[in-house]
Amino acid sequence: MSDAGADREPGANAEVCADGDAGGSADDPPADPEIEDLLDELETLEETVDDPDEREQVRETMRMARRVSTPGAFGRVIRGFDRHDAAEALVGSVVVGVPMLVEGGTLEVGEFIAANPWAFGVTLVGTVGLVIGVLYVAEIQQVEIHRPLFGVVPRRLAGVLTISFATAFVMMTAWGRVSWTDPWLALCQIVVAFAPMALGGALGDILPGS
């Protein structure tokens, strides 16, 4: 399947990384193999259509096909990473991040990491591993991987991590929780906030009803 139809579908066990041009990951995709074949053909057609109106008609047909069968809340296959998914990840990051921003312990842990560079690497690696576990290992939902960035990095993983880190960076700076007179300390404190915010972003992206 191409990444044109960025939606959640029952069926496979990996993540399609889409640019979000078609669909919306909130739609419920079909379980019927025949409908999946139809979607394959529609996605291929969408890539060859130049006229915006015709392309929108193809996308609407795809959305309607995905609603033919409604899966349960859990166990859906999540496809694509579009603006809707990015917004979900942002909301999840903020919900988890606000308590971290007002908690003094975040700054204290950041000071410890700044004094122990090995802890910086451990925190980053642990955060990435945690997000990978939520998205691809825990099977809260089934997430498809297709056309990863540079042939290696899943777009959903990159999107969640980037949005979560950017949210931590902006909020910690805007709320005066870090001082950039010491960039290393500020970065370490932001990474401490980033860790739980990345978890919140991953859960916000894939949980049912989000």
Backbone torsions as a table, in degrees:
resi	resn	phi	psi	omega
1	MET	NA	143.6	178.0
2	SER	-82.4	172.5	-178.7
3	ASP	-91.4	12.5	-178.0
4	ALA	-69.5	-36.8	-177.5
5	GLY	-95.4	88.3	-173.8
6	ALA	-81.7	89.0	-178.6
7	ASP	-145.0	174.6	177.3
8	ARG	-98.5	123.7	-178.0
9	GLU	-129.6	145.3	173.4
10	PRO	-76.7	146.7	173.8
11	GLY	141.5	-82.3	-166.8
12	ALA	-86.0	-175.9	-173.8
13	ASN	-133.2	48.1	-180.0
14	ALA	-153.9	-171.1	180.0
15	GLU	-122.9	126.0	172.0
16	VAL	-85.6	131.5	-179.7
17	CYS	-100.6	112.0	-174.8
18	ALA	-116.1	160.5	176.3
19	ASP	-86.1	-0.9	174.2
20	GLY	79.3	16.8	-178.0
21	ASP	-69.9	-32.1	-174.6
22	ALA	-120.8	150.0	171.9
23	GLY	77.3	-155.4	177.3
24	GLY	-171.9	131.7	-171.1
25	SER	-67.6	-2.5	177.5
26	ALA	-80.8	-16.8	-179.3
27	ASP	-67.3	148.7	178.1
28	ASP	-92.5	117.9	-176.1
29	PRO	-84.9	166.5	-174.6
30	PRO	-84.2	153.8	175.2
31	ALA	-100.4	-18.2	-176.6
32	ASP	-66.8	122.6	179.2
33	PRO	-56.9	-34.4	179.6
34	GLU	-65.7	-37.9	178.0
35	ILE	-69.1	-35.9	176.7
36	GLU	-62.7	-39.6	176.4
37	ASP	-63.6	-39.6	177.8
38	LEU	-62.4	-42.1	179.2
39	LEU	-64.0	-37.7	176.3
40	ASP	-56.4	-46.3	-177.8
41	GLU	-67.9	-38.9	179.5
42	LEU	-67.0	-38.0	179.0
43	GLU	-66.2	-38.6	176.4
44	THR	-65.0	-41.1	178.8
45	LEU	-63.1	-40.7	-178.5
46	GLU	-59.9	-37.4	-178.7
47	GLU	-69.0	-20.9	-177.4
48	THR	-100.1	-9.9	-178.2
49	VAL	-84.1	131.2	-179.1
50	ASP	-99.3	-33.4	-176.9
51	ASP	-71.5	125.4	-178.0
52	PRO	-57.5	-40.6	-179.2
53	ASP	-65.7	-43.4	179.4
54	GLU	-65.9	-38.4	179.0
55	ARG	-63.8	-39.5	178.9
56	GLU	-65.9	-35.2	177.1
57	GLN	-64.5	-40.1	177.3
58	VAL	-62.9	-43.3	-179.5
59	ARG	-63.9	-40.0	179.1
60	GLU	-63.9	-39.4	176.3
61	THR	-62.1	-39.7	178.3
62	MET	-64.2	-42.2	179.1
63	ARG	-63.2	-40.6	179.3
64	MET	-64.9	-39.7	180.0
65	ALA	-64.1	-36.1	-178.4
66	ARG	-70.3	-21.2	-179.9
67	ARG	-87.0	-3.5	-177.6
68	VAL	-61.4	-40.5	179.5
69	SER	-122.5	128.9	-178.4
70	THR	-106.0	115.0	-179.8
71	PRO	-77.9	172.9	175.0
72	GLY	-70.9	174.7	-177.0
73	ALA	-64.0	-39.4	-179.1
74	PHE	-108.1	161.9	176.8
75	GLY	83.7	9.1	176.7
76	ARG	-74.9	154.6	171.7
77	VAL	-90.8	125.2	-179.5
78	ILE	-96.4	126.3	-178.5
79	ARG	-119.9	138.5	171.6
80	GLY	79.3	163.6	174.6
81	PHE	-141.2	93.7	-175.7
82	ASP	-109.9	-166.3	-178.8
83	ARG	-61.7	-35.1	178.7
84	HIS	-63.1	-45.3	178.8
85	ASP	-64.5	-40.3	179.2
86	ALA	-61.8	-40.4	178.4
87	ALA	-64.7	-39.8	177.7
88	GLU	-62.7	-43.2	178.9
89	ALA	-63.9	-38.8	178.7
90	LEU	-64.2	-45.1	179.8
91	VAL	-62.6	-44.5	178.3
92	GLY	-60.6	-39.5	179.2
93	SER	-64.7	-43.7	-178.0
94	VAL	-67.2	-44.0	-178.2
95	VAL	-58.8	-43.5	179.5
96	VAL	-78.6	-31.0	-172.1
97	GLY	-76.9	-31.9	-176.5
98	VAL	-57.3	-47.1	176.3
99	PRO	-60.6	-34.7	179.1
100	MET	-66.6	-35.1	-177.5
101	LEU	-69.7	-34.1	-177.5
102	VAL	-91.2	-6.2	-179.0
103	GLU	-88.7	123.4	-179.2
104	GLY	-64.9	-24.6	179.7
105	GLY	-61.1	-28.0	177.7
106	THR	-60.0	-43.4	-179.7
107	LEU	-69.9	-36.7	179.6
108	GLU	-66.3	-42.9	177.6
109	VAL	-64.7	-38.0	176.9
110	GLY	-60.9	-37.8	177.3
111	GLU	-64.5	-39.6	177.8
112	PHE	-63.5	-44.8	179.9
113	ILE	-63.0	-39.6	-179.7
114	ALA	-62.4	-32.9	179.9
115	ALA	-83.9	-12.1	-178.5
116	ASN	-134.3	84.6	-174.5
117	PRO	-53.9	-29.9	178.5
118	TRP	-60.0	-33.2	-179.2
119	ALA	-68.6	-28.6	176.8
120	PHE	-62.0	-49.0	179.2
121	GLY	-63.9	-41.0	179.4
122	VAL	-62.6	-40.7	-180.0
123	THR	-63.9	-44.9	179.5
124	LEU	-64.1	-48.1	-179.5
125	VAL	-62.3	-42.5	179.0
126	GLY	-62.9	-38.4	179.5
127	THR	-65.4	-47.4	178.5
128	VAL	-60.8	-43.0	178.9
129	GLY	-62.9	-38.5	179.0
130	LEU	-64.2	-43.9	180.0
131	VAL	-65.8	-40.8	176.2
132	ILE	-60.3	-41.6	179.5
133	GLY	-61.9	-43.2	179.9
134	VAL	-66.2	-43.4	-174.8
135	LEU	-76.6	-41.2	-167.0
136	TYR	-119.8	-17.7	-174.0
137	VAL	-106.5	-44.7	-175.7
138	ALA	-67.6	-20.2	179.1
139	GLU	58.3	37.0	170.3
140	ILE	-59.6	-42.5	167.3
141	GLN	-134.8	164.7	174.7
142	GLN	-91.6	127.9	-174.0
143	VAL	-121.7	124.7	-177.3
144	GLU	-88.7	143.6	175.8
145	ILE	-114.0	122.7	-179.8
146	HIS	-152.3	136.9	-178.8
147	ARG	51.8	57.3	179.1
148	PRO	-65.9	155.4	178.4
149	LEU	-64.0	132.5	-178.1
150	PHE	58.0	19.6	179.8
151	GLY	75.6	5.3	-174.1
152	VAL	-132.8	-46.2	-169.6
153	VAL	-92.5	118.6	176.6
154	PRO	-61.2	138.3	-177.4
155	ARG	-65.7	-35.6	179.2
156	ARG	-64.0	-43.9	178.2
157	LEU	-60.5	-48.3	179.9
158	ALA	-62.3	-39.6	-179.3
159	GLY	-65.0	-46.8	-179.7
160	VAL	-62.6	-45.2	-178.8
161	LEU	-65.3	-43.5	-178.8
162	THR	-64.8	-46.0	-179.5
163	ILE	-63.9	-41.8	-178.9
164	SER	-66.3	-43.2	179.9
165	PHE	-66.9	-42.8	179.2
166	ALA	-62.0	-39.1	178.5
167	THR	-64.4	-44.4	178.1
168	ALA	-62.3	-43.8	-179.0
169	PHE	-60.8	-49.9	-176.2
170	VAL	-67.4	-46.1	-175.3
171	MET	-70.5	-40.7	178.8
172	MET	-64.4	-36.1	179.3
173	THR	-75.3	-47.0	-176.2
174	ALA	-65.2	-31.8	-178.7
175	TRP	-91.5	6.5	176.7
176	GLY	69.0	26.1	-178.8
177	ARG	-83.3	-15.0	177.7
178	VAL	-130.7	152.6	176.3
179	SER	-117.5	123.3	-176.2
180	TRP	-83.0	9.8	170.0
181	THR	-67.9	-22.9	173.8
182	ASP	-124.7	85.7	-173.7
183	PRO	-57.9	-39.2	-178.6
184	TRP	-63.3	-46.0	178.4
185	LEU	-62.9	-43.4	-179.9
186	ALA	-60.9	-43.3	179.7
187	LEU	-62.6	-42.4	180.0
188	CYS	-63.5	-41.2	179.4
189	GLN	-67.6	-36.0	176.7
190	ILE	-66.2	-39.1	179.5
191	VAL	-63.5	-35.6	177.8
192	VAL	-62.9	-42.8	177.5
193	ALA	-70.0	-33.5	-178.3
194	PHE	-62.9	-35.2	-175.1
195	ALA	-57.7	-56.7	178.1
196	PRO	-70.4	-27.9	179.2
197	MET	-68.0	-33.1	176.0
198	ALA	-65.8	-39.5	176.5
199	LEU	-63.0	-44.7	177.9
200	GLY	-62.9	-38.3	178.4
201	GLY	-64.6	-41.1	179.4
202	ALA	-64.8	-45.3	-179.6
203	LEU	-67.3	-41.6	179.4
204	GLY	-61.4	-32.0	-178.1
205	ASP	-72.8	-40.1	-169.7
206	ILE	-107.9	-12.7	-177.9
207	LEU	-69.3	145.5	179.7
208	PRO	-60.9	141.9	176.9
209	GLY	83.5	-2.9	179.7
210	SER	-84.9	NA	NA
